[in-house]
């Protein structure tokens, strides 16, 4: 709206603002009607199913009415008010009502329409008086003779002659042209302040939604990476490994025939190639199991780790209580955390024994991996522990290492699995 009152009179923005303020009372009454229905629906919920659809319909209407208010502000003043998230609407679900009532946005909208009832008296009546009073006084010369005794009283003054009436009309015209547009501005400012404060998203909600979206996106990336590891393990097991086994068998037959034919030199060469092929098969099998052991998918953490511990160079005590089973991604992270930690024990700890304790409590999987070795493990030095920390953080987990020089080393891991 133009700050110059004379130019504002010819600007559509002024009259859009005036129309907006004039309709505040209508919107306030509509809001009170919706809130009344919402309250009645809530009262009916304990007494039958009819209260659920009534409450949900009233909540839906409340958010639609708020959207209409935001649109009115955008048309009248160009104000762009951010739209708050809506609860999921289900006409037969009590959960929708619970979400509706627990939402901060719902109570902000309820507060807005309650306050709008009082504010609309100021804005609607105010904008009407700002224009109606000057207009009535400007037209005073036309109808003042129709009044009793041809006189009009304005406060303590009584006007009865044409010159005085014309003077009042001129002053009213000046007031309407120069002052009335300026008086509309604070009325709109009051209305806009209420709208921006209560119709928009609560402060910090956009950041919370962004964090939630990023968390979900990261979870999808981690799940996709885990699925890709499973695919690679399956391809290695069913593809390259099977071909190498077939090649080893073929080389074995060739070696046998060469020996029978008396070509011992060539037979030895073929036998050397066959032995290398068997070593390659063993390494490939270990690699495939390292990517994602099938037993982990089929039987869970306890069975998979039991196989790992059976091959460990130091005695390892294993205790697993992870029921119900966490997701495949969490199980994979837990499995590789334990195997990497036990590999570090075998390589660096010089330990006589180790222990692994895994327990699920609610939505939290806790793991404790310890050994009685020489200690001194430090994730900051770029060891395998730093890689573990990165992998665990990918599923919102936490890794703590307590490894004083001289030992013992204790690794504590917490992974949410809700």
Secondary structure as GFF3:
##gff-version 3
##sequence-region A 1 418
A	DSSP	alpha_helix	5	9	.	.	.	ID=ss1
A	DSSP	alpha_helix	12	22	.	.	.	ID=ss2
A	DSSP	alpha_helix	24	45	.	.	.	ID=ss3
A	DSSP	alpha_helix	50	77	.	.	.	ID=ss4
A	DSSP	alpha_helix	94	102	.	.	.	ID=ss5
A	DSSP	alpha_helix	104	138	.	.	.	ID=ss6
A	DSSP	alpha_helix	140	143	.	.	.	ID=ss7
A	DSSP	three_ten_helix	144	146	.	.	.	ID=ss8
A	DSSP	three_ten_helix	148	150	.	.	.	ID=ss9
A	DSSP	beta_strand	152	154	.	.	.	ID=ss10
A	DSSP	beta_strand	157	159	.	.	.	ID=ss11
A	DSSP	alpha_helix	162	174	.	.	.	ID=ss12
A	DSSP	pi_helix	175	179	.	.	.	ID=ss13
A	DSSP	alpha_helix	180	198	.	.	.	ID=ss14
A	DSSP	alpha_helix	205	235	.	.	.	ID=ss15
A	DSSP	pi_helix	236	240	.	.	.	ID=ss16
A	DSSP	alpha_helix	241	261	.	.	.	ID=ss17
A	DSSP	alpha_helix	264	292	.	.	.	ID=ss18
A	DSSP	alpha_helix	294	299	.	.	.	ID=ss19
A	DSSP	alpha_helix	301	310	.	.	.	ID=ss20
A	DSSP	beta_strand	315	321	.	.	.	ID=ss21
A	DSSP	alpha_helix	328	344	.	.	.	ID=ss22
A	DSSP	pi_helix	345	349	.	.	.	ID=ss23
A	DSSP	beta_strand	353	361	.	.	.	ID=ss24
A	DSSP	beta_strand	364	371	.	.	.	ID=ss25
A	DSSP	three_ten_helix	379	381	.	.	.	ID=ss26
A	DSSP	alpha_helix	384	393	.	.	.	ID=ss27
A	DSSP	beta_strand	398	403	.	.	.	ID=ss28
A	DSSP	beta_strand	409	416	.	.	.	ID=ss29
###
